[in-house]
């Protein structure tokens, strides 16, 4: 809970700093601010300490535990679907013949006589 920060548990964000309302941004803004800070460091490597002191990208995070759970659930739905499709593709690639052989074969049914099965 962000109201318990900076002294509460789990008050560190993905950037490694403490959460606070004025420094809390959405992912798009936060990632852009990180990019700008890193670009300044790349252009002025000798002034990296000064850039770190003056350029604060803030933090990215969600304020509510249940919203986090819902987001993780939605993410997992997409990941599991993609995993299932990848497994199906691997099964298909493993099943497809790799030699010049027939893809079809006739197996005689064991539940009835061959001639009766053909008549159906």
Secondary structure, 3 states (H helix, E strand, C coil): CHHHCCCCCCCECCCCCECCHHHEECHHHHHHHHHHHHHHHHHCHHHHHHHHHHCCCCEECCCCHHHHHHHHHHHHHHHHHHHHHHHHHHHHHHHCCCCCCCCCCCCCCCCCCHHHHHHC
